[in-house]
């Protein structure tokens, strides 16, 4: 019985140590983007931390094409790393965004979910050089059922990636031209 409890505690400790990362405290304030169909909230930078930033990679959006960027910025004087699981760096796998329509309903997630081996293997980590960043671009409708209207999109953070949530963006989806 004691062996089972000890083994259980060891497994829990290994799982909780999965993806380690420095986290930052973020507060939001709205600031309009140069694009009239989108707004990005600005976050203060925190020296020595990894910061996440969602942005627009396109100027106009339709229900089939919503190109967004996801950037992880290292403000530290040393290299930092994070687990790419549950981030846009591992596209089409896992629900890592909160996508809310202006009517208060959440967009339906249509991507794949994954069961993981813990702890994450070394190749699942991405290293960010000191005072540098890594960026990826992804198409929101690949994983979410999008219709016309305004949406608020936010990286949900936490989880196995160890990254903080960061900013949110507001996007307006226009009717597709046939």
RAUR-V736065 format. One record per backbone hydrogen bond with DSSP energy under -0.5 kcal/mol. CO is the residue of the C=O (numbers start at 0). NH is the residue of the N-H. E is the energy in kcal/mol with one decimal. If there is no record, write none. Layout:
co | nh | e
CO | NH | E
CO | NH | E
//
This chain:
co | nh | e
0 | 4 | -2.0
1 | 5 | -2.7
2 | 6 | -2.8
3 | 7 | -2.4
4 | 8 | -2.6
5 | 9 | -2.2
6 | 10 | -2.3
7 | 11 | -2.4
8 | 12 | -2.4
9 | 13 | -2.2
10 | 14 | -2.4
11 | 15 | -2.4
12 | 16 | -1.1
14 | 17 | -1.4
17 | 19 | -0.6
21 | 49 | -0.5
23 | 25 | -0.5
26 | 43 | -0.5
28 | 41 | -2.3
30 | 39 | -1.3
34 | 37 | -1.6
36 | 171 | -1.6
37 | 32 | -1.0
38 | 169 | -3.1
39 | 30 | -0.9
41 | 28 | -0.9
44 | 46 | -0.5
45 | 48 | -1.4
48 | 74 | -2.4
50 | 72 | -3.0
51 | 166 | -0.6
52 | 70 | -2.7
54 | 68 | -2.6
60 | 173 | -2.7
61 | 64 | -0.8
64 | 61 | -1.8
65 | 67 | -0.6
65 | 139 | -2.5
66 | 56 | -2.4
66 | 57 | -0.9
67 | 137 | -2.7
68 | 54 | -2.2
69 | 135 | -1.9
70 | 52 | -2.2
70 | 72 | -0.5
71 | 133 | -2.0
72 | 50 | -2.7
72 | 74 | -0.7
75 | 130 | -1.0
79 | 127 | -3.7
81 | 125 | -2.9
83 | 86 | -1.1
86 | 89 | -1.8
89 | 92 | -0.9
91 | 111 | -0.9
93 | 95 | -0.9
95 | 155 | -2.5
95 | 156 | -0.6
96 | 98 | -0.6
97 | 99 | -0.6
97 | 153 | -2.0
98 | 106 | -3.3
99 | 151 | -2.6
100 | 103 | -2.3
104 | 100 | -3.2
107 | 144 | -2.6
111 | 93 | -3.5
120 | 123 | -2.0
121 | 124 | -1.6
123 | 83 | -3.2
125 | 81 | -1.9
126 | 128 | -0.5
127 | 79 | -2.2
128 | 131 | -1.4
131 | 73 | -3.1
133 | 71 | -2.6
135 | 69 | -2.6
137 | 67 | -2.9
137 | 139 | -0.7
138 | 141 | -1.9
139 | 142 | -1.7
139 | 143 | -1.5
142 | 109 | -3.8
142 | 110 | -1.0
143 | 145 | -0.8
148 | 172 | -3.5
149 | 101 | -2.1
150 | 152 | -0.5
150 | 170 | -2.6
151 | 99 | -2.6
152 | 168 | -2.7
153 | 97 | -3.3
157 | 160 | -0.8
157 | 161 | -1.1
157 | 162 | -0.6
158 | 161 | -0.5
160 | 82 | -1.3
162 | 157 | -4.3
166 | 154 | -0.7
167 | 40 | -2.5
168 | 152 | -3.2
169 | 38 | -2.2
170 | 150 | -3.0
170 | 172 | -0.5
171 | 60 | -0.5
171 | 173 | -0.5
172 | 148 | -2.0
173 | 62 | -0.6
175 | 177 | -0.5
//
